[in-house]
Amino acid sequence: MNILVVGSGGREHALAWKLAQSPKAGTIYVAPGNAGTAIDAQNVDIAVDDIAALIEFAQANSVELTVVGPEVPLVAGIVDAFKAKGLRIFGPSGPAAELEGSKAFCKQILQDAGIPTAAFATFDNPDEAIDYLDQQPEYEPIVVKADGLAAGKGVYVCKNRKEAIQAVEEIGRDKIFGEAGDRIIIEECLNGQEASVLAITDGNVIIPLQPAQDHKPALDGDKGPNTGGMGAYCPAPLVDEQMMNWIVEKVLVPTVHQMKRAGCPFSGVLYAGLMITPGGPKVLEYNVRFGDPEAQPLLMRLQSDLLEILVAAADCKLEEIEPLKWDPRPAVCVVMASEGYPGSYEKGHFITGLEEADQLEDVKVFHAGTSVTSGGQVANSGGRVLGVTGLGDTIPGAKLAAYTAVKLIRWRGAWCRKDISDKAIE
């Protein structure tokens, strides 16, 4: 079975790598891919948002399953377009993808389904948002969000009203996230640790994956600006079996039912970003695809055939899938980034040590922002460059495996957080 993976990040490299392990896998194409997918699959020079070209390629190359990595083409309706041509594709429809595409839509679904979430207010212009903030206590922390897609960066956790007003100005007036800031969400600030619970669903059956924990802030100790994610580990001890069962029953199942009632049934990856508060889990947001970097440790541990699972989900036959099998060992993924990320950064620096790192036992280096130069060398081409992932008998063991590999890899300005998974160890 020929497979097309749409995307170019670490998540897509992990998906292509895992799908290739299926005995049913034929040629695996990745569009547009990166230097790592060029090794584990076959890259195709088509942008993720060129839906017409992707359809044409799938038809011409007998692609029997397309797997969409990033959120942008999902929100743009790639699944609807492929299905209209009779092509099998894994992911939610355009209307269902609004669960991630619009934070206001997501909050409304949560509210209508009675799912625990932060109190919120929605505003169509910055003046109304600032008037609302003027009525809030000066000392209360508050969260300000751009409604639309902002590559994981449209969320401001503000210590006081002054910072919140500045966030509104940047989102709503300065438009630093473009049209994503046409609507602004203001929420109460929840306290606790974050956890990621992903599930695969065909709209009827829900198969939860093991819980993971991402690290959004750029610097050690969860300091600095938010990023797309600086590392992750799986499983997350914070979410025990009892809490996981509660999340499935009180969060995932009601969401799938509410999406049906709203006229946009959900099929694909349902990814709940949760805050584990003193009062229990609350949903911060939903994503509608595999997380990046959560996909890397998740797929490193998954022992079941991913291709079988995704085909069954696309065909609405998840009830036929056997219970998932997992490597009992935890996995830790450390993101190596370009100097300056999440701000501006230089590209084109040659990367050394990749082969040596990949040869370590129980380690896989997933590429994200990499490209191959005309001279055949691998160079950094993005902010988040690599997701170095290790397995270990314990979380400290997995951390050691990942960071042992990190130490072998070099390019000018390379950096990473040094404390990925320490929360679990503590």
NORZINOR-V457962 format. One record per pair of residues at least 24 apart in sequence whose C-alpha atoms are under 10 Angstrom apart, sorted by the first residue. I is the first residue (numbers start at 1). J is the second residue. Records with the same first field share a line. If there is no record, write none. Layout:
I=J  J
This chain:
1=25  26  27  28  62  63  64  65  307
2=26  27  28  29  58  61  62  63  64  65  66
3=27  28  29  30  41  58  61  62  63  64  65  66  67  89  307
4=28  29  30  31  41  42  43  44  54  57  58  61  62  63  64  65  66  67  68  89
5=29  30  31  32  33  37  41  43  44  48  65  66  67  68  69  89  90
6=30  31  32  33  44  46  47  48  49  54  66  67  68  69  70  73
7=31  32  33  34  46  47  48  49  67  68  69  70  71  72  73  368
8=32  33  34  35  36  37  43  47  48  69  70  367  368  369  370  371
9=33  34  36  37  69  70  292  293  366  367  368  369  370  382  384  385  386  387
10=34  36  37  69  291  292  293  294  295  296  335  365  366  367  368  369  370  384  385  386  387  388
11=69  70  289  290  291  292  293  294  295  296  299  366  367  368  387
12=36  37  67  68  69  70  290  292  295  296  366  367  368
13=37  38  39  40  41  69  295  296  365  366  367  368  387
14=40  292  293  295  296  297  298  299  300  364  365  366  367  368  387
15=67  68  69  290  295  296  299  300  306  307
16=40  41  42  67  307
17=41  299  300  364  366
18=296  299  300  302  303  304  305  306  307
19=299  305  306  307  308  310
20=305  306  307
21=303  304  305  306  307
22=304  305  306  307  308
23=305  307  308
24=305  307  308
25=307  308
26=63  64
27=61  62  63
28=63  65  66
29=57  58  61  63  66
30=66  67  68
31=57  68
33=367  368  369  370  371
34=366  367  368  369  370  371  372  378  381
35=366  367  368  369  370  371  372  373  376  377  378  379  380  381
36=354  365  366  367  368  369  370  371  372  378  386
37=366  367  368  370  371
38=367  371  372
47=73
48=72  73  74  78
49=73  74  76  77  78
50=78
51=76  77  78  79  81  82
52=78  81  82
54=78  82
55=81  82  83  85  87
56=82  85
58=82  87  88
59=85  86  87
62=87
63=87  88  89
64=88  89  311
65=89  90  307  310  311  314
66=90  91  310  311  314
67=91  268  289  307  310  311  314
68=92  268  289  290
69=288  289  290  291  292
70=151  287  288  289  290  291  292
71=97  98  100  101  149  151  287  288  289  290  291
72=97  100  101  149  150  151
73=97
74=98  100  101  288  289
75=99  100  101  102  149  288
76=101
88=311  314  315
89=268  310  311  313  314  315
90=202  267  268  269  289  310  311  312  313  314  315
91=200  201  202  266  267  268  269  270  288  289  310  313  314
92=201  202  203  264  265  266  267  268  269  270  288  289  314
93=264  265  266  267  268  288
94=264  266
95=259  262  263  264  265  266
96=259  260  262  263  264  265  266  267  268  288
97=264  265  266  267  268  270  286  287  288  289
98=148  149  264  286  287  288
99=255  259  264  266  270  285  286  287  288
100=147  148  149  270  271  285  286  287  288  289
101=147  148  149  150  180  286  287  288
102=146  147  148  149  180  183  185  285  286
103=145  146  147  148  149  180  183  184  185  284  285  286  287
104=145  146  147  148  183  184  185
105=147  148
106=147  255  259  283  284  285  286  287
107=185  283  284  285  286
109=254  255  256  258  259  261  262
110=251  254  255  258  259  283  284  285  286
111=258
112=254  255  258  259  261  262
113=250  251  253  254  255  256  257  258  259  261
114=250  251  254  255  258
115=247  250  251  252  254  255  281  282  283
116=250  251  274  279  280  281  282  283  284
117=187  188  190  274  275  281  282  283  284  285
118=143  186  187  188  189  190  275  282  283  284  285
119=186  187  188  189  190
120=144  185  186  187  188  189
121=184  185  186  187  188
122=147  183  184  185  186  187
123=147  172  182  183  184  185  186
124=172  181  182  183  184  185
125=168  172  173  181  182  183  184
126=165  167  168  169  170  171  172  173  181  182  183  184
127=165  168  169  172  173
128=184
129=164  165  168  169  172  183  184  185  186
130=161  164  165  166  167  168  169
131=165
132=165  186
133=160  161  162  164  165  168  186
134=161  162  164  165
135=161
136=160  161
137=161
138=162
140=188  189
141=187  188  189  190
142=186  187  188  189  190
143=167  185  186  187  188  189  190
144=168  171  184  185  186  187  188  189
145=171  180  181  183  184  185  186  187
146=170  171  172  175  176  177  178  179  180  181  182  183  184  185  186
147=171  177  179  180  181  182  183  184  185  186
148=177  178  179  180  181  182  183  184
149=177  178  179  180  181
150=176  177  178  179  180  181  228
151=177  227  228
152=216  226  227  228  229
153=177  216  225  226  227  228  229  342
154=180  181  184  226  227
155=185  186  225  226  227
156=186  225  226
157=187  188  189  190  225  226
158=189
159=189
187=284
189=284
190=275  276  277  278  282  283  284
191=275  276  277  278  279
192=274  275  276  277  278  279  280  281  282
193=238  274  275  276  277  278  281  423
194=238  239  273  274  275  276  277  281  282  283  284
195=232  236  237  238  239  272  273  274  275  276  281  283  284
196=232  234  235  236  239  271  272  273  274  275  283  286  287  291  294
197=235  236  239  244  247  248  252  270  271  272  273  274  286  291  294
198=248  252  269  270  271  272  273  286  287  288  289  290  291  294  295  298
199=248  252  268  269  270  271  272  288  289  290
200=267  268  269  270  271  288  289  290  309  310  313  318
201=252  253  256  266  267  268  269  270  309  310  312  313  314  316  317  318  319
202=256  265  266  267  268  269  310  312  313  314  315  316  317  318  319
203=253  256  257  259  260  264  265  266  267  268  313  314  316  318
204=253  256  257  260  265  266  267  313  316  317  318  319
205=253  256  267  313  316  317  318  319  320
206=248  252  253  256  267  268  269  270  313  318  319
207=248  252  269  270  309  313  318  319  321  323  324
208=244  245  247  248  252  269  270  271  324
209=235  244  269  271  298  299  302  324  326
210=234  235  236  239  241  244  298  301  302  324  326
211=235  236  237  238  239  240  241  244  294  298
212=236  237  238  239  273  291  293  294  295  297  298  331  332
213=237  238  239  273  274  293  294  332  420  421  423  424
214=273  291  292  293  294  333  420  421
215=293  294  334  335  417  419  420  421
216=293
217=342  417
218=337  341  342  416  417
219=416  417  418  419
220=416  417  418  419  420
221=417  418  419  420  422  423
222=417  419  420
224=342
225=341  342  343
226=342
227=341  342  343  383  384
228=291  292  293  342  383  384
229=291  292  293  294  334  335  384
230=292  293  333  334  335  336  337  384  386  387  416  417  418  420
231=292  293  294  296  297  332  333  334  335  336  387  388  389  416  417  418  419  420  421
232=291  292  293  294  295  296  297  298  331  332  333  334  335  387  389  420  421
233=293  294  295  296  297  298  330  331  332  333  334  389  390  391  395  398  399  420  421  422  423  424
234=294  295  296  297  298  299  300  301  329  330  331  332  333  391  395  398  421  424
235=297  298  301  328  329  330  331  332  395  424
236=330  331  395  421  423  424
237=395  423  424  425
238=276  423  424
239=276  281
243=276  280  281
244=281
246=280  281
247=272  274  280  281  282  283
250=281
251=281  282  283
255=286
267=313  314  315  316
268=310  313  314
269=310  313
292=335  368  387
293=332  333  334  335  366  368  384  386  387  388  389
294=332  333  387
295=333
296=331  332  333  334  364  365  366  387  388  389  390
297=330  331  332  333  334  364  387  388  389  390  391
298=326  327  330  331  332  333
299=326  327  331
300=326  327  329  330  331  332  333  362  363  364  389  390  391
301=325  326  327  328  329  330  331  390  391
302=326  327  328
303=327  328
327=391
328=391  392  393  394
329=390  391  392  393  394  395  397  398
330=390  391  392  393  394  395  396  397  398  399
331=362  363  389  390  391  392  393  394  395  396  397  398  399  401  402  421
332=363  387  388  389  390  391  392  395  396  397  398  399  400  401  402  403  420  421
333=363  364  365  366  386  387  388  389  390  391  398  399  401  402  403  420  421
334=365  386  387  388  389  390  399  402  403  405  406  416  417  418  419  420  421
335=365  366  367  368  384  385  386  387  388  389  402  406  415  416  417  420
336=367  368  369  383  384  385  386  387  388  406  409  410  414  415  416  417
337=368  369  380  382  383  384  385  386  387  411  413  414  415  416  417
338=369  380  381  382  383  384  385  386  411  412  413  414  415  416
339=383  384  411  412  413  414  415  416
340=383  413  414  415
341=382  383  384  415
342=383  384
343=383
344=382  383
345=381  382  383  413
346=380  381  382  383  412  413
347=371  379  380  381  382  383  412
348=372  373  377  378  379  380  381  382  411  412
349=373  377  378  379  380  381  410  411  412  413  414
350=377  378  379  380  381  410  411  412
351=377  378  379  380  385  409  410  411  412  414
352=377  378  379  408  409  410  411
353=405  406  407  408  409  410  411
354=378  386  388  405  406  408  409  410
355=408  409
356=405  408  409
357=388  401  402  403  404  405  406  407  408  409
358=388  389  405  408
359=405
360=390  401  402  404  405
361=390  391  392  401  405
362=389  390  391  392  398  401  402
363=388  389  390  391  392  398  401  402  403  404  405
364=388  389  390  391  401  402  405
365=389  390  402  405  406  409
379=411
380=411  412  414
384=414  415  416
385=414  415
386=416
394=425
395=421  422  424  425
396=421  422  424  425
399=425
